Amino acid sequence: MKSVTILYRRTRSEMPAFRDEIDEAVNEGVEIVPLVAPLEVNVKGKDGKLSGVTLIRNSLGPVDASGRRSPAPIKGSEYKLALDTLIVAAGEETAAAELLGRAVNLSAGCVAANPSTCMTSMRGVFAGGDASRGPGTVVNALADGRNAAECMDRFLAGGNPAREFRPSMPSVHVEAAPRPDRDEEAPPRAKPKTLSLKQRLGGFKEVEKALSEADARREAGRCLRCDLEFPGSGEDEEVCNAVGTEKS
């Protein structure tokens, strides 16, 4: 693939993505074309091979329900963009009612499922991911899939589908990080190393590497240990009062 272009109907500042992910995409050579919307997919030949897409330019109007300014098409600004591969990445939602009708309970347009077992109101029917959560991440969907599979296995075996949790105590004692002075500037957040552009292009190697042990320890030291107490100093009560809790 010679080039990659992202066509977006709003501006870059309204894109629903992390800033660093947008920056990394641009660094890798992806072109972002803002304020455009597709009108028609163009094909050619008897086999209907994709040749491009017809676009129209947008301007930003009033703020809509999403909290962002709504895109409005500009008449007479249509133009064609040649391409050979088109990936549609528009927001979608689960047609739960059309898919299952009244067979299971719904909640806010999604399939209502027990968060612990992923089982719906119909015994033996499980749901997870976007179907029950609404728009979410791939990680959440994968976690639901794994949890649902385990619960299904227990259910089919005639047991309780709910997962049995057994508390475990840590095997290694970690000393609390020294508490910095109030006037001391907090250390900067650790940044993991990444592959160079040359290494990451044209492959699927992991771009962002794990933190080194030293960086991980330093990063952990930036965390507020809410379980710390400072006998006699009164600082533990001060922290509890600040967050609205009682000292145990």
C-alpha positions in Angstrom: 0.0 0.0 0.0 1.6 3.2 -1.2 -0.3 5.6 1.1 -3.1 5.7 3.7 -5.6 8.5 4.1 -8.1 9.1 6.9 -11.2 11.0 5.8 -13.0 12.6 8.7 -16.2 14.8 8.8 -15.0 17.0 11.6 -11.6 18.5 12.4 -8.7 16.7 14.0 -9.5 18.2 17.4 -12.9 16.5 17.4 -11.6 13.1 16.5 -12.6 10.4 19.1 -9.1 9.1 19.6 -6.1 9.6 21.9 -3.9 12.5 20.9 -0.8 10.4 20.9 -2.4 7.8 18.7 -3.3 10.5 16.1 0.3 11.9 16.3 1.8 8.5 15.8 -0.4 7.9 12.8 0.7 11.1 11.3 4.4 10.3 12.1 4.0 7.0 10.2 2.8 8.8 7.1 -1.0 8.7 7.4 -2.6 11.7 5.9 -5.7 13.1 7.7 -8.2 15.0 5.6 -10.7 16.8 7.8 -14.1 18.2 7.1 -15.1 15.8 4.4 -18.0 13.3 4.1 -18.6 10.5 1.6 -21.5 10.8 -0.8 -20.9 7.8 -3.1 -18.6 4.9 -3.6 -17.3 4.8 -7.2 -16.8 1.7 -9.2 -15.7 0.9 -12.8 -15.9 -2.0 -15.2 -18.3 -4.9 -15.5 -17.0 -6.4 -12.3 -17.7 -3.3 -10.3 -14.1 -2.8 -9.1 -13.6 0.0 -6.6 -12.1 3.1 -8.2 -12.7 5.8 -5.6 -15.2 7.8 -3.6 -17.1 11.0 -4.1 -16.7 13.4 -1.2 -18.2 16.7 -0.1 -16.6 19.3 2.1 -18.1 20.2 5.4 -18.2 23.2 7.7 -18.8 23.0 11.4 -22.2 24.0 12.7 -23.8 24.1 16.2 -22.9 21.7 19.0 -24.9 18.5 18.7 -25.9 15.7 21.2 -22.3 14.4 21.3 -21.0 17.7 22.6 -19.1 18.4 19.4 -19.9 20.8 16.6 -22.0 19.1 13.9 -20.7 18.9 10.4 -22.7 20.6 7.7 -22.1 19.9 3.9 -21.1 22.8 1.7 -23.1 22.8 -1.5 -21.0 22.6 -4.7 -17.9 21.4 -3.0 -18.1 17.8 -4.2 -15.0 16.1 -5.6 -13.7 12.6 -6.3 -10.8 10.8 -4.6 -9.2 7.9 -6.4 -8.4 4.8 -4.2 -8.2 1.0 -4.4 -9.1 0.0 -0.9 -11.9 1.5 1.3 -12.3 0.7 5.0 -15.5 2.0 6.6 -15.0 3.0 10.2 -18.3 4.7 11.0 -19.8 4.4 14.5 -22.4 1.6 14.7 -24.7 0.1 17.3 -26.1 -3.3 18.0 -29.6 -4.0 16.5 -30.5 -5.9 19.6 -34.2 -5.5 19.2 -34.2 -6.6 15.6 -31.9 -9.5 16.3 -33.5 -11.0 19.4 -36.9 -9.2 19.5 -38.5 -9.6 22.9 -36.8 -12.9 23.7 -34.4 -11.2 26.1 -34.5 -8.1 28.2 -32.9 -5.0 26.8 -31.3 -2.0 28.5 -30.6 1.3 26.7 -30.7 -0.5 23.4 -28.3 -3.2 24.4 -28.8 -6.8 25.5 -29.1 -6.8 29.3 -26.7 -9.3 30.7 -25.3 -10.2 34.1 -21.9 -8.6 34.3 -20.5 -11.6 36.3 -21.8 -14.4 34.1 -22.7 -12.6 30.8 -26.0 -14.5 31.0 -29.1 -12.8 29.7 -32.7 -13.0 31.0 -33.1 -16.1 28.8 -31.5 -19.1 30.5 -28.6 -20.4 28.5 -28.2 -17.3 26.3 -25.1 -15.2 26.9 -24.1 -11.8 25.6 -21.0 -9.6 25.9 -18.9 -6.9 24.3 -20.6 -4.1 22.5 -23.9 -6.1 22.4 -24.3 -5.7 26.1 -21.9 -2.9 27.0 -22.5 -0.5 24.2 -19.5 1.0 22.3 -16.3 -0.1 24.1 -12.9 -1.5 23.5 -11.6 -4.7 22.0 -10.1 -5.6 25.3 -13.5 -5.4 27.0 -15.0 -7.6 24.3 -12.3 -10.2 24.5 -12.6 -10.3 28.3 -16.4 -10.8 28.0 -15.8 -13.5 25.4 -13.5 -15.4 27.7 -15.6 -15.0 30.8 -18.8 -16.0 28.9 -17.0 -19.2 27.5 -16.0 -20.2 31.0 -19.5 -19.6 32.4 -21.0 -21.5 29.5 -18.8 -24.5 30.2 -19.9 -24.5 33.9 -23.5 -24.0 32.8 -23.4 -26.9 30.4 -21.8 -29.1 33.0 -24.8 -28.5 35.2 -23.1 -26.3 37.7 -23.4 -22.6 38.8 -22.2 -20.5 35.8 -20.9 -17.8 38.2 -17.1 -17.7 38.7 -15.9 -18.7 42.1 -13.5 -16.2 43.5 -10.9 -17.2 46.0 -9.0 -14.3 47.7 -5.2 -14.6 47.6 -2.7 -12.8 49.6 0.4 -11.3 48.0 3.5 -13.5 48.2 6.0 -10.6 48.1 6.1 -7.6 50.5 6.7 -4.3 48.7 8.0 -1.5 50.8 6.0 1.7 50.5 7.6 4.4 48.3 9.1 7.4 50.2 6.6 10.2 50.4 8.0 13.3 48.7 7.9 16.7 50.4 4.8 18.8 49.7 7.0 21.4 47.8 8.9 18.8 45.9 8.0 18.6 42.2 6.5 15.3 41.2 8.7 13.2 38.9 7.7 13.1 35.2 5.7 10.2 33.9 7.7 7.4 32.5 7.5 7.0 28.7 8.0 3.5 27.2 10.4 3.2 24.3 8.9 2.7 20.8 10.2 1.2 17.6 11.6 3.5 15.0 9.5 4.4 12.0 11.6 2.2 9.8 11.1 -0.8 12.0 7.3 -0.4 12.5 6.3 0.2 8.8 5.4 -2.8 6.8 4.9 -5.2 9.7 3.0 -6.0 12.8 5.7 -5.8 15.4 4.8 -4.4 18.8 5.4 -0.6 18.5 5.3 0.3 22.2 7.7 -1.6 24.5 7.3 -2.4 28.2 8.9 -0.1 30.8 12.3 -1.1 32.1 12.4 -2.4 35.7 13.9 0.9 36.9 11.3 3.0 35.1 8.5 0.7 36.4 9.7 1.2 40.0 10.0 4.9 39.5 6.5 5.1 38.0 5.1 3.0 40.8 6.6 5.5 43.2 4.4 8.3 41.7 1.3 6.5 42.9 -0.6 7.8 45.9 -0.7 4.9 48.4 -4.0 5.4 50.1 -3.3 2.7 52.6 -0.3 4.6 54.1 -0.5 5.9 57.6 1.7 8.3 59.4 1.1 7.6 63.2 1.1 10.7 65.3 1.4 13.1 62.4 -2.2 13.6 61.7 -1.5 13.4 58.0 -3.5 10.1 57.6 -6.6 11.8 59.0 -5.9 14.8 56.6 -5.8 12.5 53.6 -9.0 10.7 54.7 -10.9 13.9 55.3 -9.8 15.2 51.8 -11.4 12.2 50.1 -14.4 12.0 52.4 -13.6 8.6 54.1 -13.0 7.5 57.6 -9.8 6.2 59.0 -10.0 2.5 59.6 
